[in-house]
Amino acid sequence: MRRLCSLAVAVALAPGAAPGDLIDLSGGERRGSLKPPAFVLRAEGGSDYAPGGLVGGAFSYFNADALAEIEIAAGAGFPGVQAGVLLRKLFGDGGDYLVIELSFAGNTRKRLGADVAAGRLGNSSLWTSLGFGFEHRAGAVSLGLVAGLAFISSFDLVPHGFVHGGLGLGF
């Protein structure tokens, strides 16, 4: 009988029992309201005309008020080093953005505008490109993928496709 009384008292008092202390590690912000990081260091990979080379890295600055980004990228072009400056306009909210990208890039050794078989003897290793893609930039993580067309500065009039993307950490 004593056990039955103890059980009845425990059941009666259970709804009023205080839960354990909760620790809020969010910094006082809601989970969905985290601001995207202003600076990101990213590992990049891409195709021949990717501004950061086939394998490389990038450093970017994001202006959250203008939803604009400037990025400096460099990497291996096999042979040579590829480097570029990218200007991006982002559209979206909450860390997920559609991207329009304009880039200026080059390679130190490859002459990407030359094609002897087609009769184009361009000798430029510089190009501009226009790309469209997606970027996730929330919390400390940045993930992006862009595809587009590159135009060689030797005016070969043939657009060249490219794709590049990367994974980075923000601070």
C-alpha positions, 0 to 999 in steps of 0.5 A: 500500500505504501508503494501505491501511495508513493506512486500516486504522489509521484504521478500527481507531482510529475506535471509540476516538476521543473525541467533541468537547466537548459543552456542556450549556445546560440548567442541570443540569435534564432537559428534561422537568423544567423548572419552569413560570414563576411570573409570566407577561405575556400578550397576550389576546383574547376575546369580549364577556364575556371578563374581559380584553376583546376585545383586551388583556393579563394578568399572572398569578402561578402557585403551583406547589405548590398548582397555583393561579393568580391573574390580573389582565386588562384590555383594550378592550371596545369601547366602554369598558375591560374588566377582571377578576380570575381565580382558576384551579385547574389539574390536570395535570403537566409544564406541560400543565394542565386549568383551572377558572376563576372570574372577576369582571369588568366594563366601564366603558361597556357595560351588558351586562345590558340587553336592551330587546327581551327586557324586561330592563332590567338596568343592570349592567356587572359579571359573574362567570363560570365557565370550563373550558379548557387551559393550557400553561405550561412553559419561558418560554412560556404558551399558554391557551384557556378557554370558559365561561358569564358571569352578569350581576350584574343577575340576568338569569338568562340565561348568556352564553357567552364564550371567551378565550385568549392567548400569554405569556412567563414570567419 
